[in-house]
Amino acid sequence: MGWAAFIPAVVSAAAAVGSTIVQANSAKSQARMQAASLQAQERQTQAAAEKERQALAKANEKTADSNAILRQIQDDNLSGGATLLTSAQGIDEDDLQLGRGNRLG
């Protein structure tokens, strides 16, 4: 009778160990699938962000860069109206007159 009670206990213990192993493998499999799902979601998020960035860049191409225009005007004001042709002194008004004066007639 000793062996008759021992064998079912061993079988039951082996079944419990087997069940634990199956559950552990299942948990590992679920963890892998969850990690893969998170990676796929991250790739989708990055792709959507890139599309949004490209759309914004495309929209910005069609509008005037008002900041650059204002900077250019401010730079022109700081230089005193000088150009590469006139230098900082500008042009003498006497050089602009063509003969008798600037009035018609």
C-alpha positions in Angstrom: 0.0 0.0 0.0 2.9 2.4 0.4 3.6 2.5 -3.2 0.0 2.8 -4.2 -0.3 6.2 -2.3 3.2 7.4 -3.4 2.7 7.0 -7.2 -0.4 9.3 -7.4 1.4 11.9 -5.2 4.4 11.8 -7.6 2.1 12.1 -10.6 0.3 15.0 -9.1 3.5 16.8 -8.2 4.8 16.2 -11.8 1.5 17.6 -13.2 1.9 20.6 -11.0 5.5 21.2 -12.1 4.4 20.8 -15.7 1.5 23.2 -15.3 3.9 25.8 -13.7 6.3 25.4 -16.7 3.4 25.9 -19.2 2.2 29.0 -17.3 5.7 30.4 -17.2 6.1 29.9 -21.0 2.7 31.4 -21.6 3.7 34.5 -19.5 7.0 34.8 -21.4 5.1 34.6 -24.7 2.6 37.2 -23.6 5.4 39.5 -22.5 7.1 39.1 -25.9 3.8 39.8 -27.7 3.2 42.9 -25.5 6.7 44.2 -26.2 6.2 43.7 -30.0 2.9 45.5 -29.8 4.4 48.4 -27.9 7.2 48.6 -30.5 4.7 48.6 -33.4 2.7 51.4 -31.6 5.8 53.4 -31.2 6.7 53.1 -34.9 3.2 54.2 -35.8 3.4 57.2 -33.5 6.8 58.2 -34.9 5.4 57.8 -38.5 2.4 60.0 -37.6 4.7 62.6 -36.1 6.9 62.6 -39.2 3.9 63.1 -41.4 2.7 66.0 -39.2 6.2 67.6 -39.4 6.2 67.2 -43.2 2.7 68.7 -43.5 3.7 71.7 -41.3 6.9 72.2 -43.3 4.9 72.1 -46.6 2.4 74.6 -45.2 5.3 76.9 -44.1 6.8 76.9 -47.6 3.7 78.6 -48.9 3.7 81.5 -46.4 5.9 84.5 -46.2 8.6 84.4 -43.6 7.5 87.6 -41.8 10.3 87.3 -39.2 13.0 87.3 -41.9 11.3 90.3 -43.6 11.2 92.2 -40.4 14.9 91.4 -39.7 15.8 92.6 -43.1 14.0 95.9 -42.6 15.7 96.3 -39.2 19.1 95.6 -40.7 18.5 98.1 -43.4 17.5 100.7 -40.8 20.6 100.0 -38.8 22.9 100.4 -41.8 21.5 103.9 -42.4 20.1 103.1 -45.8 23.5 102.3 -47.2 23.8 99.8 -50.0 26.8 98.1 -51.5 26.9 100.7 -54.2 26.6 103.9 -52.1 28.6 103.0 -48.9 27.7 104.4 -45.5 27.9 108.1 -46.7 25.1 107.6 -49.2 24.9 109.8 -52.4 25.5 113.6 -52.6 22.3 115.2 -53.8 24.3 117.5 -56.2 25.3 114.4 -58.1 21.7 113.6 -58.7 20.8 116.8 -60.4 20.9 116.8 -64.2 21.6 120.3 -65.2 19.1 123.1 -64.6 17.4 121.7 -61.6 14.9 119.1 -60.6 11.8 121.0 -61.7 10.1 120.4 -65.0 10.1 123.3 -67.3 
